[in-house]
Amino acid sequence: MQLLAAMAVLLATGGCGSRLAPDTLYISIETDINSESLKELSEIGRISRPLVSQFRALNPGVDVHVRHLPMGEVMADTRFRDSRGLGPDLIVSNVITALQLQQDGLISTVALKDLSLSRSQPPRFVNNFRKGSQVFAVPVLAQPQVACYDRRRLAEPPGTVKELLALSAKGLRVGLPLRVSELFWTTTPQGAGDAVVQLLNQSPAGKAATLSAIERRALKRWITWVYDSSLQKNVSFSDDPLDLVRQLQQGERDWISCSSLWIDDLRQKLGQNLGVSVLPGGPDAPAEPISRLLVWSFGRHSSWRQRQAAERFVAFSLNQVNQKQLMHTAPGNLPVNPDVLIPTRSSALLRTLTFSLDHSLMLDFRDPDAAMARGSQLESMLKNVVQGEVLPPEALARLLAPAP
């Protein structure tokens, strides 16, 4: 991922100081980066290196060690290191991972006033992470969901889902993700957003989902819409968002739903032919996507000096200057510091990202492990639906049955 890669190099470059440095920060970074993508880090490093040098100038006695962990391995790695008192001082992850870390007691809470961050963390971002007067995660950047398309194939992006499918019937090749977090925006026209959230946040195992009759009908409409869309010749689904990005890059798709974190990759391939727009919604309401939010979490076993250094670094990454720099040098990312002015009048891309973020959801789960399991079950069911293995009525019945 472009942003996590940028932050990784930003942090890793900061660890090039003397081995005699008295203070050392150990940072774990959750990332989807594969070995083929690592060659791109050098260019990103040239962009972010000034930030690192500025931090080191302010903190000359701090050395930084970074470990990259694929999504899905952060929990096991942190649990192992925590059991030996060697847990990382800082963790950069998405929200669901931070919720899991907090649920398992693997991270510490911090006071915003101690970090001098109370102004830079508005309620819209930080409320989900509150625990009493403290927080267990500190947001750093937001990555909205958008539509990416090839301008050579599409002059004007669709404003509604109905228009999107009408264009596909005329030959527009559409790519949609099967991950619930990235397909959630399609629930808006069917009024099924609340039903899907309830399904993910349902009662403990052994109990059926407690949806109202209205929510059940809305969920059925959405599953039926997914099924009907899969029957269209020019609509395809993928359970790997990166596949959709590559298909657009290679001219195999004309329009895809994607996370803003892929914009820089797409620009490098498509150049001026890349179009970015808000996702199509319903006739009376804009799409309501789930935006990705990157957060800092603090480890439990830091020494007093390590905690102080970690807090300084987090505060440094959130000041106005650095938030603005990350917004411009890591395209597709928006600052969480409200004091940073986003030039929406002069940038169509930033205007699109801001609109999407303003209409997005920030989900909070009582039981993140159960939510992950239910999300996997829903994605598996949707995959069976688009493959024609399960029809919508049966899919609905299975999803509403007691959780195993």
C-alpha positions as CSV (number, residue, x, y, z in Angstrom):
1,M,0.0,0.0,0.0
2,Q,1.3,3.4,-0.9
3,L,0.7,5.1,2.4
4,L,1.9,2.3,4.6
5,A,5.0,2.0,2.4
6,A,5.6,5.8,2.7
7,M,5.3,5.6,6.5
8,A,7.5,2.5,6.6
9,V,10.3,4.3,4.8
10,L,9.7,7.4,6.8
11,L,10.2,5.4,10.0
12,A,12.9,3.1,8.8
13,T,15.1,5.9,7.6
14,G,14.9,7.4,11.0
15,G,16.6,4.3,12.4
16,C,19.9,5.0,10.5
17,G,21.5,6.8,13.4
18,S,24.2,5.6,15.8
19,R,23.9,2.2,17.4
20,L,24.9,3.9,20.6
21,A,21.6,5.9,20.7
22,P,20.2,5.5,24.2
23,D,16.5,5.5,23.1
24,T,15.1,3.0,20.6
25,L,11.6,2.8,19.3
26,Y,10.3,-0.6,18.0
27,I,7.5,-0.1,15.5
28,S,5.3,-2.7,13.8
29,I,3.6,-1.7,10.5
30,E,0.6,-3.7,9.2
31,T,0.9,-3.8,5.4
32,D,-0.3,-5.6,2.3
33,I,3.0,-4.8,0.5
34,N,4.4,-7.8,-1.4
35,S,8.0,-8.3,-2.5
36,E,7.3,-6.9,-6.0
37,S,6.1,-3.6,-4.5
38,L,9.2,-3.0,-2.4
39,K,11.1,-1.6,-5.3
40,E,8.8,1.4,-5.2
41,L,9.9,2.3,-1.7
42,S,13.1,4.2,-2.8
43,E,11.0,6.9,-4.6
44,I,8.6,7.2,-1.7
45,G,11.6,7.4,0.7
46,R,13.0,10.4,-1.2
47,I,9.6,12.2,-0.6
48,S,9.3,11.3,3.1
49,R,13.0,11.6,4.1
50,P,12.8,15.3,4.9
51,L,10.1,14.5,7.5
52,V,12.4,12.0,9.1
53,S,15.3,14.3,9.2
54,Q,13.2,17.0,10.8
55,F,12.1,14.5,13.5
56,R,15.6,13.4,14.2
57,A,16.8,17.0,14.4
58,L,14.3,17.4,17.2
59,N,15.1,14.0,18.7
60,P,18.7,13.3,18.0
61,G,18.9,10.5,20.6
62,V,16.2,8.3,19.2
63,D,16.8,5.2,17.0
64,V,13.9,3.5,15.2
65,H,13.5,-0.1,14.3
66,V,10.6,-1.1,12.0
67,R,9.1,-4.5,11.2
68,H,6.6,-5.0,8.4
69,L,3.8,-7.5,9.1
70,P,1.2,-8.7,6.6
71,M,-2.4,-8.1,7.5
72,G,-3.5,-11.0,9.6
73,E,-0.1,-11.5,11.3
74,V,-0.1,-8.5,13.5
75,M,-2.1,-10.1,16.3
76,A,-0.1,-13.3,16.6
77,D,3.2,-11.4,16.4
78,T,2.2,-8.8,19.0
79,R,0.8,-11.5,21.3
80,F,4.1,-13.5,21.1
81,R,6.3,-10.5,21.7
82,D,4.0,-9.2,24.5
83,S,4.3,-12.5,26.3
84,R,8.0,-11.9,26.5
85,G,7.9,-8.3,27.5
86,L,9.2,-7.3,24.0
87,G,6.1,-5.9,22.5
88,P,6.5,-3.0,20.0
89,D,6.3,0.6,21.2
90,L,4.1,1.6,18.4
91,I,1.8,-0.2,15.9
92,V,0.4,1.3,12.7
93,S,-2.7,-0.6,11.6
94,N,-6.2,-0.4,10.3
95,V,-9.1,0.1,12.7
96,I,-10.2,-3.6,13.1
97,T,-6.7,-4.6,14.1
98,A,-6.5,-1.9,16.7
99,L,-9.9,-3.0,18.1
100,Q,-8.6,-6.6,18.3
101,L,-5.4,-5.5,20.0
102,Q,-7.4,-3.5,22.5
103,Q,-9.8,-6.4,23.1
104,D,-6.9,-8.8,23.9
105,G,-5.2,-6.2,26.2
106,L,-2.1,-6.0,24.0
107,I,-2.0,-2.2,23.8
108,S,-2.1,0.7,26.3
109,T,-4.5,3.6,26.5
110,V,-3.2,7.2,26.3
111,A,-4.6,10.6,27.3
112,L,-5.0,13.0,24.3
113,K,-4.1,16.0,26.5
114,D,-0.8,14.3,27.4
115,L,-0.1,14.1,23.7
116,S,-1.2,17.6,23.0
117,L,-3.6,16.1,20.4
118,S,-7.0,17.1,21.7
119,R,-7.4,19.7,18.9
120,S,-6.0,17.5,16.1
121,Q,-8.3,14.6,16.9
122,P,-11.9,15.7,16.3
123,P,-14.8,13.6,17.6
124,R,-15.7,12.2,14.2
125,F,-12.4,10.2,14.2
126,V,-11.5,9.5,17.8
127,N,-14.9,8.7,19.5
128,N,-14.7,5.1,18.5
129,F,-11.4,4.7,20.3
130,R,-12.3,6.3,23.6
131,K,-12.0,4.3,26.9
132,G,-13.1,6.6,29.6
133,S,-11.0,9.8,29.5
134,Q,-8.4,8.1,27.4
135,V,-8.0,6.5,23.9
136,F,-6.5,3.2,22.8
137,A,-5.8,4.3,19.2
138,V,-4.8,7.6,17.6
139,P,-6.0,8.1,14.0
140,V,-3.3,9.5,11.6
141,L,-4.8,9.4,8.0
142,A,-8.0,8.6,6.2
143,Q,-8.3,6.7,2.9
144,P,-11.8,7.1,1.4
145,Q,-13.5,4.7,-1.1
146,V,-13.9,6.1,-4.6
147,A,-14.6,5.0,-8.2
148,C,-11.6,4.8,-10.6
149,Y,-12.1,4.7,-14.3
150,D,-10.5,5.1,-17.7
151,R,-11.4,8.4,-19.3
152,R,-10.9,6.9,-22.8
153,R,-13.8,4.6,-22.1
154,L,-16.0,6.8,-20.0
155,A,-16.4,10.5,-20.4
156,E,-18.9,11.1,-17.5
157,P,-19.0,8.9,-14.4
158,P,-22.4,7.5,-13.3
159,G,-24.1,9.2,-10.4
160,T,-26.3,6.3,-9.4
161,V,-26.0,2.5,-9.3
162,K,-28.8,2.3,-11.9
163,E,-26.8,4.4,-14.3
164,L,-23.7,2.3,-13.7
165,L,-25.5,-0.9,-14.6
166,A,-27.1,0.8,-17.6
167,L,-23.6,1.7,-18.8
168,S,-22.4,-1.8,-18.3
169,A,-25.3,-3.0,-20.5
170,K,-24.0,-0.8,-23.2
171,G,-20.5,-2.2,-23.0
172,L,-18.8,-0.5,-20.0
173,R,-16.7,-3.2,-18.2
174,V,-17.3,-2.8,-14.5
175,G,-15.3,-4.4,-11.7
176,L,-16.7,-4.7,-8.1
177,P,-15.0,-6.0,-5.0
178,L,-16.3,-8.8,-2.8
179,R,-14.8,-7.6,0.4
180,V,-17.6,-6.4,2.6
181,S,-15.7,-3.2,3.7
182,E,-15.2,-2.3,0.0
183,L,-18.6,-3.4,-1.3
184,F,-20.6,-1.8,1.5
185,W,-21.4,1.4,-0.6
186,T,-23.7,-0.7,-2.8
187,T,-26.0,-1.2,0.2
188,T,-27.1,2.5,0.0
189,P,-29.5,2.2,-3.0
190,Q,-31.1,-0.9,-1.4
191,G,-31.3,0.7,2.1
192,A,-29.4,-2.3,3.5
193,G,-26.6,-0.5,5.3
194,D,-28.1,-0.8,8.7
195,A,-28.9,-4.5,8.1
196,V,-25.3,-5.4,7.1
197,V,-23.9,-3.5,10.1
198,Q,-26.3,-5.4,12.4
199,L,-25.3,-8.7,10.8
200,L,-21.6,-8.0,11.4
201,N,-22.3,-6.9,15.0
202,Q,-24.8,-9.6,15.8
203,S,-25.3,-11.5,19.0
204,P,-22.8,-14.1,20.3
205,A,-22.4,-17.6,18.8
206,G,-25.4,-19.8,19.0
207,K,-28.0,-17.0,18.4
208,A,-29.6,-15.9,15.2
209,A,-29.2,-12.4,13.8
210,T,-31.9,-10.1,15.3
211,L,-32.9,-8.1,12.3
212,S,-36.3,-6.4,12.0
213,A,-38.6,-7.3,9.1
214,I,-37.6,-4.1,7.3
215,E,-33.9,-4.9,7.7
216,R,-34.5,-8.4,6.4
217,R,-36.2,-7.2,3.3
218,A,-33.5,-4.6,2.7
219,L,-30.8,-7.3,3.1
220,K,-32.6,-9.5,0.6
221,R,-32.8,-6.6,-1.9
222,W,-29.1,-6.1,-1.6
223,I,-28.2,-9.8,-2.0
224,T,-30.6,-10.0,-5.0
225,W,-28.9,-6.9,-6.5
226,V,-25.5,-8.5,-6.2
227,Y,-26.9,-11.7,-7.9
228,D,-28.6,-9.7,-10.7
229,S,-25.4,-7.7,-11.3
230,S,-23.3,-10.9,-11.6
231,L,-25.6,-12.0,-14.4
232,Q,-24.6,-9.0,-16.5
233,K,-22.0,-9.8,-19.1
234,N,-19.8,-6.8,-18.4
235,V,-19.9,-6.9,-14.6
236,S,-17.3,-9.0,-12.7
237,F,-16.5,-9.4,-9.0
238,S,-13.2,-10.1,-7.3
239,D,-12.3,-11.0,-3.8
240,D,-8.9,-9.3,-4.2
241,P,-9.1,-5.5,-4.7
242,L,-5.7,-5.5,-6.2
243,D,-6.9,-7.7,-9.0
244,L,-9.4,-5.0,-10.0
245,V,-6.6,-2.3,-9.9
246,R,-4.5,-4.4,-12.2
247,Q,-7.4,-5.1,-14.5
248,L,-8.0,-1.3,-14.9
249,Q,-4.3,-0.7,-15.4
250,Q,-4.1,-3.4,-18.2
251,G,-7.3,-2.2,-20.0
252,E,-9.4,-5.2,-19.0
253,R,-11.8,-3.1,-16.9
254,D,-13.1,0.4,-17.6
255,W,-14.6,1.3,-14.2
256,I,-13.8,-0.1,-10.7
257,S,-14.7,0.5,-7.1
258,C,-11.4,1.0,-5.3
259,S,-9.7,2.4,-2.2
260,S,-8.0,5.8,-2.6
261,L,-4.7,4.2,-1.5
262,W,-4.4,2.8,-5.1
263,I,-4.7,6.1,-6.9
264,D,-0.9,6.7,-7.1
265,D,-0.3,3.3,-8.6
266,L,-3.1,3.9,-11.1
267,R,-1.8,7.3,-12.0
268,Q,1.7,5.9,-12.8
269,K,0.1,3.5,-15.4
270,L,-2.8,5.5,-16.8
271,G,-1.6,9.1,-16.4
272,Q,-4.2,11.7,-17.5
273,N,-6.5,8.9,-18.6
274,L,-7.3,8.1,-15.0
275,G,-10.6,9.4,-13.7
276,V,-11.6,9.5,-10.1
277,S,-15.1,10.2,-8.9
278,V,-17.4,9.6,-5.9
279,L,-19.1,6.2,-5.9
280,P,-22.6,6.0,-7.4
281,G,-25.5,6.0,-4.9
282,G,-29.2,5.9,-5.0
283,P,-31.6,8.3,-6.7
284,D,-32.1,10.3,-3.5
285,A,-28.9,9.7,-1.5
286,P,-25.2,9.6,-2.1
287,A,-23.3,6.3,-1.6
288,E,-22.3,5.6,2.0
289,P,-18.9,3.8,1.9
290,I,-16.6,2.7,4.7
291,S,-13.4,4.7,4.6
292,R,-10.2,3.1,5.7
293,L,-8.6,4.8,8.7
294,L,-5.0,4.2,9.8
295,V,-4.3,4.5,13.5
296,W,-1.4,4.5,15.9
297,S,-1.5,2.1,18.9
298,F,0.9,2.1,21.9
299,G,2.5,-1.1,23.2
300,R,2.4,-2.1,26.8
301,H,6.1,-2.7,27.6
302,S,7.7,0.6,26.7
303,S,10.1,2.1,29.1
304,W,9.2,5.7,30.3
305,R,11.7,7.1,27.8
306,Q,10.4,4.9,24.9
307,R,6.8,6.0,25.7
308,Q,7.9,9.6,25.7
309,A,9.7,9.2,22.3
310,A,6.7,7.3,20.9
311,E,4.3,10.1,22.0
312,R,6.6,12.7,20.4
313,F,6.6,10.8,17.1
314,V,2.9,10.4,17.0
315,A,2.4,14.1,17.8
316,F,4.9,15.0,15.2
317,S,3.1,12.9,12.5
318,L,-0.1,14.8,13.3
319,N,1.1,18.4,13.3
320,Q,-0.3,20.7,10.5
321,V,2.9,20.7,8.5
322,N,3.4,17.0,8.3
323,Q,-0.3,16.2,7.8
324,K,-0.3,18.5,4.8
325,Q,2.9,17.0,3.5
326,L,1.5,13.5,3.7
327,M,-1.7,14.6,2.0
328,H,0.3,15.9,-1.0
329,T,3.1,13.4,-1.2
330,A,0.9,10.3,-0.6
331,P,-2.0,10.9,-3.1
332,G,-5.3,9.4,-2.0
333,N,-4.9,10.2,1.7
334,L,-6.6,12.8,3.8
335,P,-5.4,14.4,7.0
336,V,-7.3,13.9,10.3
337,N,-6.0,17.2,11.8
338,P,-8.9,19.6,11.2
339,D,-6.5,22.6,11.2
340,V,-5.1,21.4,7.8
341,L,-6.9,23.1,5.0
342,I,-7.8,20.8,2.1
343,P,-7.7,22.7,-1.2
344,T,-11.0,21.3,-2.6
345,R,-11.5,24.3,-4.9
346,S,-8.3,23.8,-6.8
347,S,-8.1,20.0,-6.7
348,A,-10.9,17.8,-8.2
349,L,-9.3,14.8,-6.6
350,L,-9.2,16.2,-3.1
351,R,-12.8,17.5,-3.6
352,T,-13.8,13.9,-4.5
353,L,-12.0,12.4,-1.6
354,T,-13.4,14.9,0.9
355,F,-17.0,14.3,-0.3
356,S,-16.5,10.6,0.0
357,L,-15.1,10.9,3.5
358,D,-17.8,13.2,4.6
359,H,-20.4,10.7,3.6
360,S,-18.6,7.6,4.9
361,L,-19.1,5.4,7.9
362,M,-16.6,4.8,10.7
363,L,-17.7,1.4,12.1
364,D,-17.1,0.3,15.7
365,F,-17.6,-3.4,16.8
366,R,-18.4,-4.7,20.3
367,D,-16.5,-7.9,19.4
368,P,-14.0,-7.4,16.5
369,D,-13.1,-11.0,16.3
370,A,-16.7,-12.0,15.9
371,A,-17.2,-9.2,13.3
372,M,-14.2,-10.5,11.3
373,A,-15.7,-14.0,11.4
374,R,-19.1,-12.7,10.3
375,G,-17.5,-10.6,7.6
376,S,-15.7,-13.7,6.2
377,Q,-19.0,-15.6,6.3
378,L,-20.8,-12.9,4.4
379,E,-18.0,-12.6,1.8
380,S,-18.0,-16.3,1.3
381,M,-21.8,-16.3,0.9
382,L,-21.6,-13.4,-1.6
383,K,-19.0,-15.3,-3.6
384,N,-21.3,-18.3,-3.8
385,V,-24.1,-16.0,-4.9
386,V,-22.1,-14.4,-7.8
387,Q,-21.0,-17.8,-8.9
388,G,-24.5,-19.0,-9.0
389,E,-24.0,-21.7,-6.4
390,V,-26.5,-20.2,-3.9
391,L,-29.6,-18.2,-4.8
392,P,-30.5,-15.0,-2.8
393,P,-33.4,-16.6,-0.7
394,E,-31.1,-19.4,0.5
395,A,-28.2,-17.0,1.1
396,L,-30.4,-14.8,3.2
397,A,-31.6,-17.8,5.2
398,R,-28.1,-19.0,5.9
399,L,-26.9,-15.6,7.0
400,L,-29.8,-15.2,9.4
401,A,-29.3,-18.6,10.9
402,P,-27.7,-18.9,14.4
403,A,-24.0,-18.3,14.2
404,P,-21.8,-21.4,14.7
